[in-house]
Amino acid sequence: MAQLAIDDRPDGQRIIALTGRLDATTLPALWQPARDAVARAPAGPIVVDAAGIEYCDGAGVALFVDLLRSPRGASVEIRNLQPASAVLLRQFDPQVFDHDLDPELPRGRVLEEIGRAAATTWRDVRTQVEFIGETAAAMAYAATHPRSVRWKEVWHICERVGVDALPIVALISFLMGMILAFQSAVPMKRFGAEIFVADLIGLAMLRELGPLLTAILLAGRSGAAFAAEIGTMRVNQEVDALTTMGLDPVRFLVTPRIIAAVLMTPLLTLFADLVGMVGGAVTMTSFSIPFVTFLKEVDGAVNLDDFLAGFVKSFVFAVLVAGIGCLRGLQTRAGASAVGESATRAVVSGIILLVVIDGVFALVYYLLDV
């Protein structure tokens, strides 16, 4: 329990005597009376006598700092404070709390800002190139030395990347097939050409939507998970511990994840293609097109080249998503929000790169007449 006593001297000096314990439990009842005692003191010096204080922690020191920051703070003097608390109080300058802790930094010259941005971009590019080289070397070593791969970890990651993703891939692909079929059949019905919606669904799912939707879902689920897992290890200095023990973090952490993604993404893409076409067939039954007719039309519209065009994409997308997730995890810095930022960067940069690479594939396929 803490108590406050006020003694006004004839010479105009006010003495505020504090007794008891000053901690977070007792201060709520004492804080405002102490502020009022300082604010309403007569003109003259104010002495806060701490001789009767039995215990004082950081909360008590905060009270003294607040009294020194008050409008009458220049007249306040703290006396008889315990040595440990006095040392802590000296660490705080009351004037600091009255200033903006985040002042606006002066803007530099335009050339300086351009140079700083260019240097940052160059560091990022260099880091990415180094990571690509290290990953390529690690994958080549894994291909020539299969026993060096931690296959138990690979199968565990395959379960998380592939099996656990089946429900969401099925849901999104089925709905996408239904929506695409409905949006296409309504205008084409005016011309009596709704049967050709089956051709559209088959080509769109095999060549474009199947691999792209699967890769985007992979980026949202597994890419973010890879970044968060490795980022947490980076914050906890587990990656540094691996390096200290002579283990290559890229070979130990990145290689199993990329292998798992490469193994599972094509299978998920094939699954998404089938479910998407089933969704389109379900919608077309409402337009008097039987399921068998839909399948025959799809079989006549697509060929092996269409299947391979999307299947090849899935391998490249898997490497991109898994690699970006691992890279962002390894780039994680210290801080409470660092892991979340790494996961966000992995998802955003992964999706952007997927769209860019998908455009490159479209151009290459056009030039090759695939």
Buried (B, 14 or more C-beta within 10 A) or exposed (E): EBEBEBEEEEEEBBBBBBBBBBBEEBBEEBBEEBBEBBEEBEEEBBBBBBEEBEEBBEBBBBBBBBBBBBEBBEBBEBEBBBEEBBEBBEEBEBEEEEEEEEEEEEEEEEEEEEEEEEEEEEEEEEEBEEBEEBBEEBBEBBEEEEEEBBEEBBEEBBEBBBEEBBEEBBEBBBEBBBEBBBEBBEEBEEEEEBBBBBBBBBBBBBBBBBBBBBBBBBBBBBBBBBBBBBBBBBBEEEBEEBEEEEEBBBBBBBBBBBBBBBBBBBBBBBBBBBBBBBBBBBBBEEBEBEEEBBBEBBEEBBEEEBBEBBBBBBBBBBBBBBBBBBBBBBBBEEEEEBBBBBBBBBBBBBBEBBEEBBEEBBEEBEEEEE
